[in-house]
């Protein structure tokens, strides 16, 4: 067996030095790549939220039947041939949520504080195709027209909105909004998320 014997270990030292330098280079490169990841700023987060625009988190669907009748009067006396009435049914949809354009954001490291407006009704839609007239009558001197029905439906919309708000529609929307935004911000990498209403 042939044995090699080095009188000095210069070659070994050089090999160890090269290995150590290579290792340091890899560690520094890894840290540089890690630190150069795009950081989330208040502006970038707000831009992402604004892309959502109006955040609709709750929907209320309903069917309404309304009846309206009136007649022309003179000195509280109903004039003959002036009575008119109608019964109409239709479907409506109310959506509630928040406008994310007006939110404000504060970021500290992995912590974020988001201040948002309280929920509101974003839209109230009446399905024209669902409108059914069950009964109608026009007076000889007091004709029934489409404007009468649309006016009554519009008036009823306001009553429905007040009723669903009283029943807690917007309160539930606030809860759904918090849950949704926390999930979104958590997926962005934030560890501590604070949501406030203005």
C-alpha positions as a Python dict, from the first residue, in 0.01 Angstrom:
ca = {
    (1, 'X'): (0, 0, 0),
    (2, 'X'): (129, 339, -93),
    (3, 'X'): (98, 608, 170),
    (4, 'X'): (114, 976, 99),
    (5, 'X'): (262, 1194, 361),
    (6, 'X'): (249, 1571, 346),
    (7, 'X'): (526, 1754, 518),
    (8, 'X'): (291, 2050, 552),
    (9, 'X'): (-85, 2078, 534),
    (10, 'X'): (-104, 2385, 312),
    (11, 'X'): (-321, 2209, 54),
    (12, 'X'): (-571, 2098, 320),
    (13, 'X'): (-590, 2448, 463),
    (14, 'X'): (-656, 2596, 119),
    (15, 'X'): (-933, 2341, 56),
    (16, 'X'): (-1098, 2419, 392),
    (17, 'X'): (-1073, 2793, 324),
    (18, 'X'): (-1234, 2757, -19),
    (19, 'X'): (-1515, 2547, 130),
    (20, 'X'): (-1573, 2800, 410),
    (21, 'X'): (-1584, 3093, 167),
    (22, 'X'): (-1829, 2907, -57),
    (23, 'X'): (-2053, 2833, 239),
    (24, 'X'): (-2046, 3198, 351),
    (25, 'X'): (-2132, 3307, -2),
    (26, 'X'): (-2434, 3076, -11),
    (27, 'X'): (-2560, 3195, 329),
    (28, 'X'): (-2520, 3563, 233),
    (29, 'X'): (-2692, 3503, -103),
    (30, 'X'): (-2986, 3328, 66),
    (31, 'X'): (-3031, 3612, 316),
    (32, 'X'): (-3012, 3870, 38),
    (33, 'X'): (-3280, 3691, -165),
    (34, 'X'): (-3497, 3655, 145),
    (35, 'X'): (-3459, 4021, 241),
    (36, 'X'): (-3526, 4137, -114),
    (37, 'X'): (-3877, 3988, -117),
    (38, 'X'): (-4133, 4259, -198),
    (39, 'X'): (-4236, 4419, 131),
    (40, 'X'): (-4598, 4505, 199),
    (41, 'X'): (-4653, 4876, 256),
    (42, 'X'): (-4970, 5065, 342),
    (43, 'X'): (-4992, 5176, -21),
    (44, 'X'): (-4960, 4827, -171),
    (45, 'X'): (-5214, 4680, 71),
    (46, 'X'): (-5460, 4962, 2),
    (47, 'X'): (-5418, 4914, -372),
    (48, 'X'): (-5506, 4546, -333),
    (49, 'X'): (-5813, 4633, -124),
    (50, 'X'): (-5925, 4907, -365),
    (51, 'X'): (-5922, 4646, -642),
    (52, 'X'): (-6211, 4483, -454),
    (53, 'X'): (-6381, 4826, -444),
    (54, 'X'): (-6720, 4780, -276),
    (55, 'X'): (-6704, 4472, -56),
    (56, 'X'): (-7049, 4312, -57),
    (57, 'X'): (-7066, 4054, 222),
    (58, 'X'): (-7438, 4008, 286),
    (59, 'X'): (-7744, 3961, 68),
    (60, 'X'): (-8112, 3973, 164),
    (61, 'X'): (-8375, 3850, -83),
    (62, 'X'): (-8746, 3906, -33),
    (63, 'X'): (-9086, 3893, -198),
    (64, 'X'): (-9335, 4173, -136),
    (65, 'X'): (-9708, 4213, -200),
    (66, 'X'): (-9847, 4565, -183),
    (67, 'X'): (-10197, 4700, -220),
    (68, 'X'): (-10279, 5061, -291),
    (69, 'X'): (-10613, 5230, -340),
    (70, 'X'): (-10726, 5589, -348),
    (71, 'X'): (-10987, 5820, -491),
    (72, 'X'): (-11032, 6187, -550),
    (73, 'X'): (-11212, 6380, -279),
    (74, 'X'): (-11375, 6715, -238),
    (75, 'X'): (-11424, 6845, 120),
    (76, 'X'): (-11353, 6490, 246),
    (77, 'X'): (-11629, 6354, 25),
    (78, 'X'): (-11526, 6080, -217),
    (79, 'X'): (-11611, 6174, -571),
    (80, 'X'): (-11788, 5905, -776),
    (81, 'X'): (-11603, 5721, -1054),
    (82, 'X'): (-11262, 5826, -915),
    (83, 'X'): (-11163, 5518, -714),
    (84, 'X'): (-10860, 5325, -833),
    (85, 'X'): (-10658, 5041, -678),
    (86, 'X'): (-10405, 4770, -754),
    (87, 'X'): (-10239, 4466, -594),
    (88, 'X'): (-9885, 4390, -710),
    (89, 'X'): (-9618, 4133, -616),
    (90, 'X'): (-9244, 4159, -684),
    (91, 'X'): (-8901, 4027, -576),
    (92, 'X'): (-8622, 4243, -435),
    (93, 'X'): (-8258, 4198, -337),
    (94, 'X'): (-8060, 4407, -89),
    (95, 'X'): (-7680, 4389, -72),
    (96, 'X'): (-7479, 4534, 215),
    (97, 'X'): (-7108, 4582, 286),
    (98, 'X'): (-6842, 4853, 290),
    (99, 'X'): (-6659, 5085, 52),
    (100, 'X'): (-6288, 4994, 80),
    (101, 'X'): (-6174, 5314, -93),
    (102, 'X'): (-6213, 5508, 231),
    (103, 'X'): (-6013, 5268, 452),
    (104, 'X'): (-5689, 5375, 626),
    (105, 'X'): (-5394, 5145, 695),
    (106, 'X'): (-5103, 5143, 939),
    (107, 'X'): (-4831, 4877, 910),
    (108, 'X'): (-4551, 4796, 1159),
    (109, 'X'): (-4341, 4497, 1058),
    (110, 'X'): (-4588, 4206, 1042),
    (111, 'X'): (-4861, 4396, 1229),
    (112, 'X'): (-5139, 4583, 1052),
    (113, 'X'): (-5415, 4814, 1175),
    (114, 'X'): (-5702, 4868, 934),
    (115, 'X'): (-5965, 5136, 995),
    (116, 'X'): (-6279, 5091, 788),
    (117, 'X'): (-6627, 5247, 763),
    (118, 'X'): (-6925, 5064, 907),
    (119, 'X'): (-7140, 4856, 675),
    (120, 'X'): (-7413, 5019, 471),
    (121, 'X'): (-7665, 4918, 206),
    (122, 'X'): (-7475, 4910, -123),
    (123, 'X'): (-7765, 4829, -354),
    (124, 'X'): (-8137, 4755, -355),
    (125, 'X'): (-8255, 4591, -673),
    (126, 'X'): (-8612, 4517, -787),
    (127, 'X'): (-8640, 4240, -1045),
    (128, 'X'): (-8864, 4388, -1316),
    (129, 'X'): (-8936, 4042, -1454),
    (130, 'X'): (-9083, 3935, -1120),
    (131, 'X'): (-9349, 4206, -1106),
    (132, 'X'): (-9701, 4061, -1119),
    (133, 'X'): (-10024, 4260, -1106),
    (134, 'X'): (-10300, 4052, -946),
    (135, 'X'): (-10580, 4306, -948),
    (136, 'X'): (-10626, 4659, -1074),
    (137, 'X'): (-10904, 4904, -1127),
    (138, 'X'): (-10910, 5249, -1283),
    (139, 'X'): (-11169, 5511, -1205),
    (140, 'X'): (-11343, 5679, -1493),
    (141, 'X'): (-11197, 6013, -1385),
    (142, 'X'): (-10887, 5881, -1206),
    (143, 'X'): (-10689, 5653, -1433),
    (144, 'X'): (-10440, 5400, -1299),
    (145, 'X'): (-10097, 5409, -1466),
    (146, 'X'): (-9753, 5254, -1433),
    (147, 'X'): (-9618, 5557, -1246),
    (148, 'X'): (-9859, 5487, -960),
    (149, 'X'): (-9716, 5136, -915),
    (150, 'X'): (-9351, 5244, -946),
    (151, 'X'): (-9405, 5524, -695),
    (152, 'X'): (-9554, 5282, -443),
    (153, 'X'): (-9277, 5025, -499),
    (154, 'X'): (-9012, 5295, -447),
    (155, 'X'): (-9180, 5405, -125),
    (156, 'X'): (-9198, 5045, -7),
    (157, 'X'): (-8824, 4998, -75),
    (158, 'X'): (-8740, 5254, 193),
    (159, 'X'): (-8967, 5077, 441),
    (160, 'X'): (-8803, 4739, 367),
    (161, 'X'): (-8453, 4886, 414),
    (162, 'X'): (-8544, 5033, 752),
    (163, 'X'): (-8700, 4702, 855),
    (164, 'X'): (-8398, 4484, 764),
    (165, 'X'): (-8158, 4729, 931),
    (166, 'X'): (-8371, 4710, 1245),
    (167, 'X'): (-8351, 4328, 1226),
    (168, 'X'): (-7968, 4341, 1223),
    (169, 'X'): (-7866, 4323, 856),
    (170, 'X'): (-7581, 4574, 893),
    (171, 'X'): (-7465, 4425, 1223),
    (172, 'X'): (-7422, 4087, 1055),
    (173, 'X'): (-7246, 4257, 764),
    (174, 'X'): (-6992, 4408, 1004),
    (175, 'X'): (-6918, 4061, 1143),
    (176, 'X'): (-6880, 3907, 795),
    (177, 'X'): (-6656, 4197, 686),
    (178, 'X'): (-6418, 4147, 980),
    (179, 'X'): (-6393, 3774, 912),
    (180, 'X'): (-6330, 3824, 539),
    (181, 'X'): (-6065, 4096, 579),
    (182, 'X'): (-5880, 3903, 849),
    (183, 'X'): (-5856, 3604, 615),
    (184, 'X'): (-5730, 3825, 329),
    (185, 'X'): (-5469, 4006, 543),
    (186, 'X'): (-5357, 3682, 704),
    (187, 'X'): (-5292, 3534, 358),
    (188, 'X'): (-5068, 3836, 290),
    (189, 'X'): (-4846, 3730, 580),
    (190, 'X'): (-4958, 3960, 860),
    (191, 'X'): (-4937, 3805, 1209),
    (192, 'X'): (-5130, 4060, 1415),
    (193, 'X'): (-5439, 4212, 1255),
    (194, 'X'): (-5641, 4491, 1419),
    (195, 'X'): (-5966, 4608, 1261),
    (196, 'X'): (-6139, 4927, 1374),
    (197, 'X'): (-6453, 5109, 1261),
    (198, 'X'): (-6451, 5483, 1225),
}
